Amino acid sequence: MSLGYAIDLHTHSLRSDGALEPADLVERAARRGVRIQALADHDTLAGAAEAIAAGDRLGVRIIPSTELNTESAWGDVHILGYFLDPADAALEERLCWLRENRGRRIELMVEKLNALGHPISLARVKEIAQGGSLGRPHVAQALFEAGHVATYDSAFDTIIAKDAPAYVSRVGLTPLEAVQLVVAHGGVPSLAHPFTVVGLEELMPLIAAAGLVGIEAYYGSHPPAMTATCLSLAGRYGLVPTGGSDFHGRGEHGAPLGGVFVPPETIGALEARRRPNAAATMAAVSVEGES
């Protein structure tokens, strides 16, 4: 197996829409030469403890993270939250709300697909997810298995595309709220795969003012021009250029683990921008005031 780069700040496990258990994901990353890895499952930190334990055994530093999907006129704006605390109960409560909305969204999507003549079972979708945070990738896999699409990847461009009759919009955070949530809980927010944003130039000053710290300049499918744009935006707003594979292990999405170059100085630059967990501090003060 060929080696990748030592830093990968965007990976997913079975705790959301990836294909591998957290420990197996870290083991594969280690075999690829990754030494610093962010496990960034969608709307959950559930795999962090297992990943950290595997990382300790294999010499891989795991950064507990999450990827927050948002819903707005700006298109697919995803915010990566780095250095979050898996034991933060207030954060978990908020993430649980997001996952519940994800689950209801998928239920509605399955209902629409059945009504449109593309029958799949909600039970099978949940079985594919194996307890992870539900999302369109699990629906795509079920559609592929049922023969409704030629390939797993093609489902996202046809039956469950954003303009398709079966598509259901998310109920969740706006991009600004996602950035603010990460900051409030002591994390470091970074904009994931900026090419999916509609109106990037207009959105950037808003989320930068909300506390954005990084921008994913280094991404597998970025053409040189997009990387240059991201680096320019990083310079303009004082952001840290980040990067990662966005590895899922499903279909053709993302690059191989460690498959995207991330500058070594990125980790230190992100850590230097960490702030105290304001939400935890406020909760502690509230408890003291009641005692």
N, C-alpha and C positions, 0 to 999 in steps of 0.2 A: 504494500500500500504506500503510495507516495505521500510525503509529508506536506502539511499545509503551513499556514502562518501561525505564530504563537498566540495571537489574541483573536478572539471571536466574541463580539459583543451583541450577538443576535441569534439565539437558537431556541428551538421549541421541542417540547417533549409530549408524551401522551397525556400530560395533565391539561393540555389544551388540544391543539390540532396537529401535533407532531406524531410520529409513528413509533417512537422508542420510549421505554421507561427512562426516567431521569438518570438512573445509574448507568444504564446501557448507553445513553446518549453521551455521558461524560467519558465512559470507557472508549467509545468510538472516537471522540474528540482527542483523547489522550494518545490514542494510536496514530492519529493524524499529526501529532506534534503540538496540539493546542495546550497552552499552559495557563491562560487566563480566559475564562468563559462566562458569559452572562446567560443564565437560563431565564428567558423572557416569555414565559407562557402568557397567553391572552387572559387578562383579568384574574390572574391567580398567582399565588406564591406557593402553591401546594407541593410542588416538586423540589423546593429549595433545600429542605433538610436532607432528602435522599441524595440530591446532587452534591451537596457539600460533603456528605460522608464519603461518597465515591471519589470526589476530588481530593479529599485528604489522603485517601489511600493511593491515589494515582499521581499525585503531584500536580493537580490542576486547581488553581484558585477559582472558586465559583463566586460570582457576583449575583446575589439574589435580586431579581428584576421582574418586571412584568411589562407586557405590551398592552396599552389601553387603546382600544378602537374607539372612535368618536363618530358622532352623527351631526352633520352640518352641511351647509351649502358649499363647503370647501372640498368636498369629495372625500376620498379615503385618507384622513389624517390620523396617523397612528403615533402615539407618544410612548416611547420607551422610558420606563422609570428604573434607574439603576440604584444600587445600594439601599434597597428597601429592607425593612425588618419583617421577616416572616411571622414574628410573634406580636406584631402590632395589631391589637384586637380591633381598634377603630378603623384601621385601614382594611382589615379583613371584612368588616361589616359592609364597607362601601363596595369592595370587590364582590362580595356575595350578592349584593343588589344588582350589580352589573351581570353576573353570571345567571341570575334568575331571569333577567330580561333577555339574555341570550337564549335561554332555554325556551321561553315562551315564543320568541321570534322563530326558532327552528320548528316548534310545534305548528305555528301558523303556516310556515313555508311548506311543511309536509302536507298539511291539509290542502293547500292550494295545488300542490303537485298532483295529489290524488284526484282532485276535482278536474284538473286539466288533462287527465289521461296518462299521467306518468306515475303510476302507483309505486310507493315505497312505504316501508313500515317504520313508524317512529321508534318502535322497539329495536329495529336493526340499526337505525342511526345512533341510538344511545349505546348499543352494543359495540359499534365501531369506535365510539368515543371512549369507551372503557372507563367511565366515571370522570373524564376530563371535561373542561369547559366547552360546551357545545358551540359549533360554528358551521359555516357553509362547507368546509372541507369534508365533514362527516356526511353531509347530505350528498355531496359530489361522489363520494365513495359508494354510497348506497345506490345512487342513480346508475353508476357504472356497473355495479354488480347486477342490477336488474336489467341491464341492456338498453337503458334509455339514452345513453350517450356512448359515443365510440371510444372515448378515453376519459379518464378521471379529469384531466386538465380542461377538456373541451366543455365540461359542464358549466364552468365559470363564464364561458363566452356565449353560452346558448341558454339552456333551461333555467339556470339560476343567476344569469347576468343581472346587473342592476336595472336594466330596462326591460327585463322579462316579466311576464304576468305573475310568475310564482315568487318573485322577489319580495321580501318584506324588509322594510327599513328598521334599523336598530333604534332602540330606546336607550339612551345612555348619556354620556358626557359630551359636552362641546369640546373642541380643541383647547380653549382657554381653561375650562374646568379640569381637564385632564392634566395639564401642566401644573395648575394650582394644587391639585390633589397630591401629586408627586412631591412638590416642594413642601407642602404642609406636613408631610410625613417624613421629612428628612432625606428624601431621595433626590436624584439628579435626573431631570427630564431631558430627553433628546428626541428630535423629530425623526421618525423612521421613514425609510424609502421616500424621500421628498417628491419623486416623480409622480406619485399617486395623488398629490394635492392639486386641487383646482384653484388657480389664483395664488400660487406660492408667494410671489412678490408682495401681494397685498396682505397675506396672512402673517408673514414673517414678523413685521414690527409688532403685531398684536400679541403673538405668543412669546416673542422675546421680552416684551414688557411684562408679561405674566410670570416670567421666571425661567424660560427655556435656557438650557445650558449647552446642549449639543445639537448637532445635525449630522445625520448619517450620510456623509459625503462618499464613503467607500462602500459600494454595494455591487453585487455581482452583475446585475443587468444594467448598471449605469454606463452609458456611453461617455467618452472623455468629456464631452461638452456638459453633461449633467454633473459630473464630478467637479468640473471647473466652476459651474454655477453655485454648487453647494459650498465650495471653498471660498468663493467670493462673498456669499451670504454669511459664512462663518466670520470672515474678516470684518464685514460691515456691522454685525451685531455682537461681536465679541464672543462667539460660540466656539465650542471645542468640536473639531471634525472627528466624528466617530465612524465606525463601520462594523460590518459583520456579514455572516453568510445567509442569515434568515433560513437556516436549515430546518426543514420539517421532516424529510424522509418520505414524503408523499408526492407522487407525480414529479413534475419537472420544476416545481417552485423552489427558488433559492439556489444557493451554491453549495458545494461540499463543505463540510465542517473545516474551518480554518482556511477556506478557499478565497478569502478576501483580505488584502493587506490592510492592517490597521497600524498606524505609527506607534512605536513603543511609548512615546511620551503621552499618549492619549489617557492612559489610566491615571497617571499623576495629575494631569490637567483636570480630569473629571473629579477626582478626590478632593482637589483643592477648592472646588466649587460646592462641596457638600455644606449643608446648613443643619442646625439642630432640628429635631423632630418637634415642630411647634405643636402639632396635634396632641402628642403624648405629654408635652409640658403643660398644655392647657388642661388636659384631663387630670393630671396629677395635682395641679393647683385647685381644681374644682373639688377633688376628693378631700384635700387638706382643709378646704373651706367648710366642708360639710361635717368634718370631724370635731 
